[in-house]
């Protein structure tokens, strides 16, 4: 995919995408960014300057829990997981996003009936 095929995320969607990826299982920050890129077929690239503030925000809101785990090399990484409050929030936000995209799709695909 070329650089021209990539686009910025609409305001407020990064948290939803992060939570969706983390809901798949405990994962560290760098891997979250990679997973979003893979799942979007390379269309989305989340920069560290956006990712880590979003992770901290989600942790502060109590939607994610985090634990430090050591790699085989002895280095540690912070792994994130969605808790019960986060799962409820993710479900509601996914439903809201789905309704919104359906409505926007109607408008973008629709014709102006009854107008000249």
MARKEKOL-851963 format. One line per field, with one value per atom (N, C-alpha, C): residue in three letters; atom name; residue number from 0; x, y, z. Coordinates in nm, 3 decimals. Example, Ala and Ser with C-alpha at 12.3 -4.5 7.8 and 13.67 -1.06 7.14 Angstrom:
% MARKEKOL-851963
residu <- [ALA, ALA, ALA, SER, SER, SER]
atome <- [N, CA, C, N, CA, C]
num <- [0, 0, 0, 1, 1, 1]
xx <- [1.319, 1.230, 1.320, 1.285, 1.367, 1.290]
yy <- [-0.569, -0.450, -0.330, -0.225, -0.106, 0.003]
zz <- [0.780, 0.780, 0.780, 0.708, 0.714, 0.787]
% end
This chain:
% MARKEKOL-851963
residu <- [UNK, UNK, UNK, UNK, UNK, UNK, UNK, UNK, UNK, UNK, UNK, UNK, UNK, UNK, UNK, UNK, UNK, UNK, UNK, UNK, UNK, UNK, UNK, UNK, UNK, UNK, UNK, UNK, UNK, UNK, UNK, UNK, UNK, UNK, UNK, UNK, UNK, UNK, UNK, UNK, UNK, UNK, UNK, UNK, UNK, UNK, UNK, UNK, UNK, UNK, UNK, UNK, UNK, UNK, UNK, UNK, UNK, UNK, UNK, UNK, UNK, UNK, UNK, UNK, UNK, UNK, UNK, UNK, UNK, UNK, UNK, UNK, UNK, UNK, UNK, UNK, UNK, UNK, UNK, UNK, UNK, UNK, UNK, UNK, UNK, UNK, UNK, UNK, UNK, UNK, UNK, UNK, UNK, UNK, UNK, UNK, UNK, UNK, UNK, UNK, UNK, UNK, UNK, UNK, UNK, UNK, UNK, UNK, UNK, UNK, UNK, UNK, UNK, UNK, UNK, UNK, UNK, UNK, UNK, UNK, UNK, UNK, UNK, UNK, UNK, UNK, UNK, UNK, UNK, UNK, UNK, UNK, UNK, UNK, UNK, UNK, UNK, UNK, UNK, UNK, UNK, UNK, UNK, UNK, UNK, UNK, UNK, UNK, UNK, UNK, UNK, UNK, UNK, UNK, UNK, UNK, UNK, UNK, UNK, UNK, UNK, UNK, UNK, UNK, UNK, UNK, UNK, UNK, UNK, UNK, UNK, UNK, UNK, UNK, UNK, UNK, UNK, UNK, UNK, UNK, UNK, UNK, UNK, UNK, UNK, UNK, UNK, UNK, UNK, UNK, UNK, UNK, UNK, UNK, UNK, UNK, UNK, UNK, UNK, UNK, UNK, UNK, UNK, UNK, UNK, UNK, UNK, UNK, UNK, UNK, UNK, UNK, UNK, UNK, UNK, UNK, UNK, UNK, UNK, UNK, UNK, UNK, UNK, UNK, UNK, UNK, UNK, UNK, UNK, UNK, UNK, UNK, UNK, UNK, UNK, UNK, UNK, UNK, UNK, UNK, UNK, UNK, UNK, UNK, UNK, UNK, UNK, UNK, UNK, UNK, UNK, UNK, UNK, UNK, UNK, UNK, UNK, UNK, UNK, UNK, UNK, UNK, UNK, UNK, UNK, UNK, UNK, UNK, UNK, UNK, UNK, UNK, UNK, UNK, UNK, UNK, UNK, UNK, UNK, UNK, UNK, UNK, UNK, UNK, UNK, UNK, UNK, UNK, UNK, UNK, UNK, UNK, UNK, UNK, UNK, UNK, UNK, UNK, UNK, UNK, UNK, UNK, UNK, UNK, UNK, UNK, UNK, UNK, UNK, UNK, UNK, UNK, UNK, UNK, UNK, UNK, UNK, UNK, UNK, UNK, UNK, UNK, UNK, UNK, UNK, UNK, UNK, UNK, UNK, UNK, UNK, UNK, UNK, UNK, UNK, UNK, UNK, UNK, UNK, UNK, UNK, UNK, UNK, UNK, UNK, UNK, UNK, UNK]
atome <- [N, CA, C, N, CA, C, N, CA, C, N, CA, C, N, CA, C, N, CA, C, N, CA, C, N, CA, C, N, CA, C, N, CA, C, N, CA, C, N, CA, C, N, CA, C, N, CA, C, N, CA, C, N, CA, C, N, CA, C, N, CA, C, N, CA, C, N, CA, C, N, CA, C, N, CA, C, N, CA, C, N, CA, C, N, CA, C, N, CA, C, N, CA, C, N, CA, C, N, CA, C, N, CA, C, N, CA, C, N, CA, C, N, CA, C, N, CA, C, N, CA, C, N, CA, C, N, CA, C, N, CA, C, N, CA, C, N, CA, C, N, CA, C, N, CA, C, N, CA, C, N, CA, C, N, CA, C, N, CA, C, N, CA, C, N, CA, C, N, CA, C, N, CA, C, N, CA, C, N, CA, C, N, CA, C, N, CA, C, N, CA, C, N, CA, C, N, CA, C, N, CA, C, N, CA, C, N, CA, C, N, CA, C, N, CA, C, N, CA, C, N, CA, C, N, CA, C, N, CA, C, N, CA, C, N, CA, C, N, CA, C, N, CA, C, N, CA, C, N, CA, C, N, CA, C, N, CA, C, N, CA, C, N, CA, C, N, CA, C, N, CA, C, N, CA, C, N, CA, C, N, CA, C, N, CA, C, N, CA, C, N, CA, C, N, CA, C, N, CA, C, N, CA, C, N, CA, C, N, CA, C, N, CA, C, N, CA, C, N, CA, C, N, CA, C, N, CA, C, N, CA, C, N, CA, C, N, CA, C, N, CA, C, N, CA, C, N, CA, C, N, CA, C, N, CA, C, N, CA, C, N, CA, C, N, CA, C, N, CA, C, N, CA, C, N, CA, C, N, CA, C, N, CA, C, N, CA, C, N, CA, C, N, CA, C, N, CA, C, N, CA, C, N, CA, C]
num <- [0, 0, 0, 1, 1, 1, 2, 2, 2, 3, 3, 3, 4, 4, 4, 5, 5, 5, 6, 6, 6, 7, 7, 7, 8, 8, 8, 9, 9, 9, 10, 10, 10, 11, 11, 11, 12, 12, 12, 13, 13, 13, 14, 14, 14, 15, 15, 15, 16, 16, 16, 17, 17, 17, 18, 18, 18, 19, 19, 19, 20, 20, 20, 21, 21, 21, 22, 22, 22, 23, 23, 23, 24, 24, 24, 25, 25, 25, 26, 26, 26, 27, 27, 27, 28, 28, 28, 29, 29, 29, 30, 30, 30, 31, 31, 31, 32, 32, 32, 33, 33, 33, 34, 34, 34, 35, 35, 35, 36, 36, 36, 37, 37, 37, 38, 38, 38, 39, 39, 39, 40, 40, 40, 41, 41, 41, 42, 42, 42, 43, 43, 43, 44, 44, 44, 45, 45, 45, 46, 46, 46, 47, 47, 47, 48, 48, 48, 49, 49, 49, 50, 50, 50, 51, 51, 51, 52, 52, 52, 53, 53, 53, 54, 54, 54, 55, 55, 55, 56, 56, 56, 57, 57, 57, 58, 58, 58, 59, 59, 59, 60, 60, 60, 61, 61, 61, 62, 62, 62, 63, 63, 63, 64, 64, 64, 65, 65, 65, 66, 66, 66, 67, 67, 67, 68, 68, 68, 69, 69, 69, 70, 70, 70, 71, 71, 71, 72, 72, 72, 73, 73, 73, 74, 74, 74, 75, 75, 75, 76, 76, 76, 77, 77, 77, 78, 78, 78, 79, 79, 79, 80, 80, 80, 81, 81, 81, 82, 82, 82, 83, 83, 83, 84, 84, 84, 85, 85, 85, 86, 86, 86, 87, 87, 87, 88, 88, 88, 89, 89, 89, 90, 90, 90, 91, 91, 91, 92, 92, 92, 93, 93, 93, 94, 94, 94, 95, 95, 95, 96, 96, 96, 97, 97, 97, 98, 98, 98, 99, 99, 99, 100, 100, 100, 101, 101, 101, 102, 102, 102, 103, 103, 103, 104, 104, 104, 105, 105, 105, 106, 106, 106, 107, 107, 107, 108, 108, 108, 109, 109, 109, 110, 110, 110, 111, 111, 111, 112, 112, 112, 113, 113, 113, 114, 114, 114, 115, 115, 115]
xx <- [0.085, 0.000, 0.090, 0.062, 0.145, 0.112, 0.199, 0.178, 0.048, 0.012, -0.111, -0.235, -0.224, -0.337, -0.357, -0.266, -0.277, -0.348, -0.416, -0.490, -0.487, -0.522, -0.526, -0.657, -0.651, -0.772, -0.861, -0.992, -1.083, -1.069, -1.092, -1.082, -1.162, -1.101, -1.173, -1.174, -1.118, -1.124, -1.004, -0.896, -0.776, -0.804, -0.874, -0.904, -0.982, -1.080, -1.162, -1.076, -0.988, -0.903, -0.806, -0.749, -0.658, -0.732, -0.849, -0.924, -0.962, -0.997, -1.032, -0.914, -0.796, -0.675, -0.640, -0.646, -0.611, -0.711, -0.836, -0.938, -0.906, -0.820, -0.779, -0.688, -0.628, -0.540, -0.431, -0.366, -0.262, -0.155, -0.116, -0.025, 0.048, 0.171, 0.247, 0.229, 0.266, 0.239, 0.286, 0.411, 0.464, 0.386, 0.349, 0.273, 0.132, 0.076, -0.056, -0.049, 0.052, 0.069, 0.087, 0.167, 0.188, 0.059, -0.018, -0.142, -0.244, -0.255, -0.345, -0.303, -0.175, -0.124, -0.156, -0.135, -0.163, -0.312, -0.395, -0.539, -0.601, -0.538, -0.588, -0.528, -0.458, -0.390, -0.294, -0.222, -0.118, -0.171, -0.303, -0.360, -0.342, -0.332, -0.319, -0.185, -0.117, 0.007, -0.008, -0.002, -0.017, 0.123, 0.147, 0.277, 0.283, 0.404, 0.422, 0.370, 0.383, 0.338, 0.187, 0.115, -0.031, -0.068, 0.004, -0.028, -0.016, 0.099, 0.123, 0.035, 0.011, -0.087, -0.226, -0.266, -0.397, -0.400, -0.293, -0.287, -0.296, -0.223, -0.228, -0.368, -0.432, -0.569, -0.666, -0.655, -0.743, -0.717, -0.593, -0.559, -0.614, -0.601, -0.652, -0.804, -0.873, -1.019, -1.064, -0.968, -0.993, -1.051, -1.029, -1.074, -0.968, -0.842, -0.732, -0.659, -0.605, -0.513, -0.377, -0.273, -0.139, -0.051, 0.036, 0.132, 0.265, 0.371, 0.505, 0.541, 0.594, 0.640, 0.778, 0.858, 0.995, 1.000, 1.079, 1.109, 1.219, 1.245, 1.353, 1.487, 1.500, 1.625, 1.647, 1.545, 1.555, 1.493, 1.467, 1.400, 1.254, 1.197, 1.057, 0.974, 0.848, 0.753, 0.621, 0.549, 0.419, 0.314, 0.245, 0.140, 0.004, -0.081, -0.215, -0.319, -0.426, -0.539, -0.667, -0.776, -0.905, -0.970, -1.018, -1.088, -1.239, -1.318, -1.464, -1.527, -1.484, -1.537, -1.502, -1.380, -1.336, -1.413, -1.444, -1.522, -1.662, -1.724, -1.856, -1.848, -1.747, -1.726, -1.698, -1.614, -1.581, -1.705, -1.790, -1.913, -2.002, -2.021, -2.106, -2.047, -1.917, -1.853, -1.853, -1.838, -1.843, -1.982, -2.085, -2.223, -2.248, -2.201, -2.217, -2.146, -2.023, -1.945, -2.015, -2.068, -2.138, -2.260, -2.338, -2.455, -2.413, -2.309, -2.261, -2.214, -2.136, -2.086, -2.200, -2.302, -2.418, -2.489, -2.508, -2.578, -2.495, -2.366, -2.280, -2.279, -2.276, -2.282, -2.408, -2.520, -2.647, -2.639, -2.583, -2.574, -2.478, -2.364, -2.266, -2.312, -2.389, -2.436, -2.571, -2.641, -2.778, -2.787, -2.905, -2.936, -3.033, -3.039, -3.131, -3.265, -3.353, -3.486, -3.575, -3.656, -3.752, -3.692, -3.568, -3.509, -3.483, -3.476, -3.453, -3.309]
yy <- [-0.116, 0.000, 0.123, 0.219, 0.337, 0.435, 0.533, 0.636, 0.711, 0.729, 0.800, 0.724, 0.591, 0.509, 0.508, 0.568, 0.571, 0.699, 0.695, 0.812, 0.822, 0.941, 0.966, 0.913, 0.873, 0.825, 0.943, 0.928, 1.032, 1.044, 1.163, 1.191, 1.090, 1.034, 0.946, 0.799, 0.760, 0.619, 0.539, 0.604, 0.532, 0.449, 0.507, 0.433, 0.306, 0.317, 0.201, 0.093, 0.133, 0.035, -0.032, 0.046, -0.010, -0.110, -0.073, -0.164, -0.292, -0.281, -0.400, -0.496, -0.441, -0.524, -0.585, -0.506, -0.555, -0.661, -0.651, -0.749, -0.888, -0.897, -1.028, -1.104, -1.033, -1.096, -1.000, -1.026, -0.937, -0.910, -0.783, -0.741, -0.615, -0.599, -0.478, -0.371, -0.249, -0.133, -0.144, -0.179, -0.187, -0.288, -0.400, -0.504, -0.456, -0.367, -0.311, -0.233, -0.147, -0.068, -0.159, -0.264, -0.358, -0.429, -0.472, -0.544, -0.455, -0.328, -0.236, -0.221, -0.209, -0.196, -0.322, -0.437, -0.564, -0.580, -0.555, -0.574, -0.476, -0.359, -0.259, -0.277, -0.388, -0.415, -0.302, -0.257, -0.155, -0.014, 0.008, 0.141, 0.234, 0.178, 0.260, 0.233, 0.340, 0.332, 0.423, 0.363, 0.439, 0.474, 0.601, 0.649, 0.641, 0.621, 0.611, 0.735, 0.851, 0.976, 0.983, 0.898, 0.887, 0.765, 0.656, 0.528, 0.534, 0.577, 0.568, 0.664, 0.786, 0.869, 0.805, 0.740, 0.673, 0.557, 0.479, 0.368, 0.419, 0.527, 0.583, 0.635, 0.697, 0.749, 0.634, 0.524, 0.410, 0.342, 0.340, 0.283, 0.374, 0.505, 0.601, 0.590, 0.566, 0.552, 0.416, 0.331, 0.198, 0.100, 0.124, 0.032, -0.076, -0.043, -0.137, -0.155, -0.274, -0.297, -0.328, -0.299, -0.318, -0.388, -0.474, -0.545, -0.551, -0.539, -0.552, -0.700, -0.742, -0.880, -0.878, -0.975, -0.984, -1.073, -1.030, -1.112, -1.211, -1.304, -1.401, -1.329, -1.213, -1.136, -1.064, -1.064, -0.994, -0.855, -0.804, -0.674, -0.688, -0.580, -0.581, -0.497, -0.535, -0.459, -0.454, -0.347, -0.330, -0.394, -0.494, -0.565, -0.513, -0.490, -0.437, -0.545, -0.538, -0.630, -0.551, -0.591, -0.526, -0.590, -0.507, -0.560, -0.560, -0.597, -0.608, -0.474, -0.366, -0.233, -0.199, -0.231, -0.204, -0.284, -0.409, -0.492, -0.435, -0.389, -0.327, -0.200, -0.119, 0.004, -0.027, -0.126, -0.165, -0.210, -0.288, -0.335, -0.217, -0.125, -0.009, 0.080, 0.105, 0.190, 0.125, -0.008, -0.080, -0.067, -0.082, -0.067, 0.075, 0.175, 0.314, 0.341, 0.292, 0.312, 0.246, 0.128, 0.057, 0.135, 0.187, 0.268, 0.395, 0.460, 0.583, 0.557, 0.451, 0.424, 0.385, 0.317, 0.285, 0.413, 0.505, 0.629, 0.715, 0.727, 0.804, 0.739, 0.607, 0.535, 0.566, 0.572, 0.606, 0.743, 0.837, 0.973, 0.980, 0.915, 0.920, 0.848, 0.742, 0.664, 0.713, 0.789, 0.828, 0.936, 0.949, 1.055, 1.150, 1.267, 1.368, 1.350, 1.275, 1.251, 1.370, 1.404, 1.511, 1.650, 1.659, 1.791, 1.812, 1.933, 1.966, 1.997]
zz <- [0.000, 0.000, 0.000, -0.084, -0.095, 0.017, 0.033, 0.134, 0.109, -0.018, -0.051, -0.007, 0.009, 0.049, 0.200, 0.274, 0.420, 0.460, 0.573, 0.617, 0.768, 0.816, 0.960, 1.017, 1.142, 1.210, 1.246, 1.228, 1.277, 1.428, 1.477, 1.621, 1.702, 1.804, 1.895, 1.859, 1.745, 1.706, 1.756, 1.788, 1.831, 1.956, 2.053, 2.177, 2.146, 2.057, 2.019, 1.953, 1.863, 1.794, 1.892, 1.980, 2.080, 2.167, 2.215, 2.302, 2.229, 2.100, 2.022, 2.012, 1.987, 1.977, 2.113, 2.218, 2.351, 2.398, 2.354, 2.392, 2.339, 2.240, 2.186, 2.281, 2.376, 2.474, 2.516, 2.630, 2.680, 2.575, 2.564, 2.457, 2.501, 2.456, 2.491, 2.384, 2.418, 2.335, 2.191, 2.170, 2.035, 1.952, 2.014, 1.943, 1.909, 1.992, 1.962, 1.832, 1.820, 1.698, 1.577, 1.592, 1.481, 1.443, 1.542, 1.517, 1.445, 1.485, 1.417, 1.271, 1.249, 1.112, 1.031, 1.088, 1.019, 0.991, 1.092, 1.077, 0.978, 0.961, 0.867, 0.728, 0.709, 0.582, 0.546, 0.649, 0.636, 0.614, 0.621, 0.596, 0.716, 0.836, 0.957, 1.024, 1.055, 1.131, 1.252, 1.369, 1.493, 1.543, 1.557, 1.605, 1.756, 1.808, 1.953, 2.025, 1.961, 2.021, 2.039, 1.968, 1.985, 2.068, 2.046, 2.111, 2.263, 2.312, 2.457, 2.537, 2.490, 2.563, 2.565, 2.456, 2.452, 2.551, 2.556, 2.652, 2.795, 2.824, 2.960, 2.991, 2.893, 2.911, 2.940, 2.864, 2.884, 3.018, 3.059, 3.190, 3.302, 3.285, 3.383, 3.397, 3.285, 3.286, 3.339, 3.372, 3.428, 3.326, 3.194, 3.090, 3.063, 3.091, 3.072, 3.204, 3.222, 3.334, 3.271, 3.343, 3.290, 3.393, 3.343, 3.427, 3.354, 3.431, 3.374, 3.368, 3.253, 3.235, 3.173, 3.212, 3.161, 3.036, 2.939, 2.822, 2.858, 2.767, 2.788, 2.803, 2.739, 2.741, 2.873, 2.960, 3.087, 3.084, 2.963, 2.952, 2.990, 3.041, 3.080, 2.984, 2.968, 2.888, 2.963, 2.942, 3.006, 2.916, 2.968, 2.894, 2.939, 2.840, 2.866, 2.843, 2.922, 2.907, 2.938, 2.876, 2.900, 3.021, 3.113, 3.230, 3.203, 3.302, 3.285, 3.247, 3.311, 3.278, 3.133, 3.095, 2.958, 2.855, 2.886, 2.792, 2.771, 2.879, 2.868, 2.783, 2.808, 2.732, 2.585, 2.560, 2.422, 2.346, 2.410, 2.346, 2.308, 2.402, 2.376, 2.267, 2.271, 2.171, 2.033, 2.028, 1.900, 1.839, 1.922, 1.872, 1.824, 1.899, 1.858, 1.726, 1.713, 1.591, 1.472, 1.492, 1.385, 1.338, 1.433, 1.396, 1.323, 1.370, 1.307, 1.165, 1.145, 1.010, 0.916, 0.967, 0.884, 0.838, 0.930, 0.898, 0.802, 0.827, 0.738, 0.599, 0.595, 0.467, 0.390, 0.460, 0.395, 0.330, 0.403, 0.352, 0.233, 0.243, 0.136, 0.009, 0.024, -0.091, -0.143, -0.062, -0.095, -0.201, -0.252, -0.348, -0.281, -0.333, -0.279, -0.347, -0.284, -0.341, -0.313, -0.410, -0.393, -0.407, -0.453, -0.474, -0.621, -0.662, -0.803, -0.828]
% end
